[in-house]
């Protein structure tokens, strides 16, 4: 079995840690899980911040970063990336690509030509803000993604629900493998959780609504803002805690400026708080101090919402928009509510329902933890690599 072999695994994605997104967190968790299982793991990514080293080892994972010449929308141009990709595909046994990614087609082709099992993990459809330039970028990346799908051996996504509704994946269902995402957070003591609350919510405002995300247009922050008046009528001391980057997000500056006046109003009234980026330990404390998690995402750039599982294993129900894939954590674990996409009143009523009947939404956490253990997810990828190896013989 391949699980007994020590593989050289190449993971390729545009952004890797310390960049924060569901995609980068997934990739990091999986890379570390592979390393802990004894494999040699290399991540090929961009040097999106010039202060980051070109190469380093982090918890058993080798990270190689290609210099960035310029940025195009949310993407980057890396002149040396092709050369690095050719060299590194040749040096590794298997290739795992995280899409959307402009450079994926060339790497998938290299994997196919060199007979390296190549697997795409498809996280979401790309849906940039409106505009002629972004329209062109969308079409180009879509083309490259489709070329990558033609060359790759398998495509992994989180749920069958998302795959069947994705304009991209539904063209390649014969290559599809559904694997749940890896989810884990460090432990935190009761004292640490209480200290977090004392520091970040000294007035003891309740209920606390948590939203863990980058401040990006697809996340639907305005839906939560529009739901606030109705929620505050029922629960005047409601506090929204937003965990994640919110300032100077690439491509989202105008979105933040548009919503900033409303947010400032709620900040002044004590009903809104930005916590900024939190490390995994701090996220554990965050989830343990909220009453409910919200994910009001608006389009298919959200395919699941890892934050929902993180919240659930810490005893917090989730309220999610009725998007394919995004609705699955609530459906699977019966721990929250689903509301119509973009419906602020629907979100408000769901919040009131969950907050008024909180205990009814709490489920045992152990089965949820077990389903998403990174080690278990890495083992499923190993089985997939083995399957492809057998086909290539």
Secondary structure by P-SEA (a helix, b strand, c coil): cccccccbbbbbcccccccccaaaaaaaaaaaaaaaaccbbbbbbbccccccccccccccbbbbbcccccccccbbbbcaaaaaaaaaaaaccbbbbbccccaaaaaaaaaaaaccbbbbbccbbbbccccaaaaaaaaaaaaaaaaaaaaccccccccaaaaaaccccccccccbbbbbbbbbbbbbcaaaaaaaaaaccccccccbbbbbcccccccaaaaaaaaaaaaaaacccbbbbbccccccccccaaaaaaaaaaaaaaaaaccccccccccaaaaaaaaaaccccccccccccccccaaaaaaaaacbbbbbcccccccccccccccccccccccaaaaaaaaaaaaaccccccccaaaaaaaccaaaaaaaaaaaaaaaaaaac
